[in-house]
């Protein structure tokens, strides 16, 4: 049976970049929580209320995710909701998720969890850089004022609720990780850290020197 390795961390930590890099070195496929989630479709007031109640990830309903993780693990292809592609099973399944082991329904399929550690200010800067690159490269670029207004709203939400949500995520999810890796480094160095951990784990070794305290 295949193994599922969860890659967790805050938005902007580099989950997608790292999982793609790992997949090029291993016989791995990638499944992304973002293709199943509906949390970001909720009004910001609902998210704030959820945060105020303690940010219990187990109250989240994520249709199809647990089932697809189980299917992939048993060797069957899956098609994420509203996506035009299917995911073919591999010996290693890389699972991008913000929750790690803290969402019981999906975590029961996970065999190993890596947390990408990065200060929230650097993660925010990376996100803003990605947004501005998208603004300038899009073939259907909106007027500059629209982009600025969107970014202002994003920063307002970050100040009012998202920063606290991400701080709580780190407090809840990070301590349960099997390994923590340094996300401030370049992609090659971060991938080397992850591969060392995964390969050691695969061979029943525990390269703890690759993990941050």
N, C-alpha and C positions, 0 to 999 in steps of 0.2 A: 504494500500500500504506500502511496505517496506521503510525503511529509509537508505540512503547512507551516511556513515561517511567516509570522506577523512582523511587519515593518511599521512601527508606530512612532508618532512624534507630532509636534505642533505644526500647524499650517506654515509653510515656508521653510521647514527644516530640511527638505530635500528628499521626501519619501519616494516620489515618482522618479526622480533622477537616479536615486540609489537602486531602486528595484530594477529599473531598466539596465543599469550597469551590471548588477549581479546576474541578471538573466542572460547577458551576453557571455558570461563565464561558466554558467552552470546549465544543466538540463532543466530549465525552470520556466514556468508560465506565471503570469501576473493576473490577479483578480483585485479589483479596486472597490473599496467600500463606497466611494463617491458615486459609482454607477447604480447604487441601490438606495442611497440615503434620501430622505425627504426633509431632514431637519432644517436645512437652509431655505426650504420653501415656507417655513413658518414665519409669522411676523416677529419682529425683534422683541416685542413685549412677551411673547410666549417663551422665547429663549431666556429672557431675563427671569421670568417666573420659574422656569426649570432650574436655572442657576441658584435662585434664592432657596429652592427646595432641596439643594444639596447635590445637584448634578448627578442623579442616579441614571447611569447609562442603561440599566436593565429595563427601564420603562420605555425605551425606544423600540418601536416596531420597525423592523427592516425587512420588508417582504422579499423572500427569495434568497437572501444572502446565505443563511445557514444551510438551506437545501442545496444551493449551488456549491458551497464549500464541501459538503458531504459527497456530492456527485463527482466533483473534481478529484477528491481524495480516493474515490473508488474507481477512478479511471474513465469517467464519462465526461464528454464535452458539455459546456454550458454556454448560454447566451445571456449576457447581462441585460436588464430591462432597458428598452429604448436604445440599444446599441446595435450597430449594423454588423457586428462581428461575433464570432464564437471563440471561446477559449478552449484550446485542446489540452488535455491533461498531460502533465509531465511528472517526473519523479519528485521534483521540488516545486511547490506552489508558493509563490510570494504573495502575501496578502497585505495590501496597503490599508491601514486602519488607524483611526485616531484613538481607539479604545483599548487595544491590546487585550489583556486578559479580563478587563473590567466590564465587558459586555458578554454575559454568560452564554447567550444563545450562539454567538459566533465563536467565542473563545473555546468552547468544548472541542472544536476541530483543530485548534492550534497546538503545534508540537514545540515550537520555539518562538520566543518573542525578543526582538531587538528594538530598543528605544534609541532614537536619534536625538542626542542632547544638543540644544542650541539656545542661547539667550533669546528672549522674546523680541528684543529690539533688533537683533540681526535678522530674525525670521520676518519681522514686519518690513524691514528694509528690503529684503529679498522679494516679498510679495509686491511692494510698491514698484520695485524695479521691473518685475514681470508685467504688472499692469501697464506701466508707461511704455514698455516695449510693444505690448499688444496695441495700445492706442496708436503708436506711430507706424506699425507695420500692417495694420488691418486695411484690406482693400476697400472697406466700407467705413472709413474713419468718420466718426461723429464730429460735429463742431467742437472746437477746443473747449468752449465753455461747458458743453455737456459732459465732457470727460472730467473737467475740473470739479463740476458739481457732483458727479458720481464719486470721485475720489474723496471729496469733502464728506459726503454721507458715509462712505466707508470708514473714514477716520473718526467721525462722530460715533459711529457704532462701536468702533474699537475702543475708544476712550470710555464710553458709557457702559459697555457690557462685555465685549469680546476679550479684552485684556484679562478681566477677572475670570472669565470662562476658561481661558487658556492656562492661567495660573492654577486654577483648580484641576484642570486636566493633568498638568505636570504632577501636582501633589497626589492625585489618585492613581494615575496610570504608571508613571515612571518607576515607583518602588517595586512593582510586580514584574518588571522586565527581567528576563534571564541574563541579558547583557545590555550595557549602555555604551554607545559609541559616540565619538566626538563629531558632531555635525558641522563644526566651524571650518573643518579642513576642506581641501579641494575634493572633487568627485573621486579622483583616482585614489587618494589616500583613504577616504571614507569607505570606498568599495573594498580596498585591501583589508581594512579592519573587519568589515562584515564577512568577507570571504574566509578570513582566518578563523573567525568564530564558527561559521557554518561548517567549514571543512573539518575543524577540530571536533565539533559536535557530531558530525556525521560519522566520524571514526571513534566515537565514544571518548573523546578527549575533552578537556575543559580548559581552553586557553584563557584563563582569567586575566592574564596580563593585558589582554586586548580590551578589557572592560574598564571604564572609568569608575571611580568610587561613587 
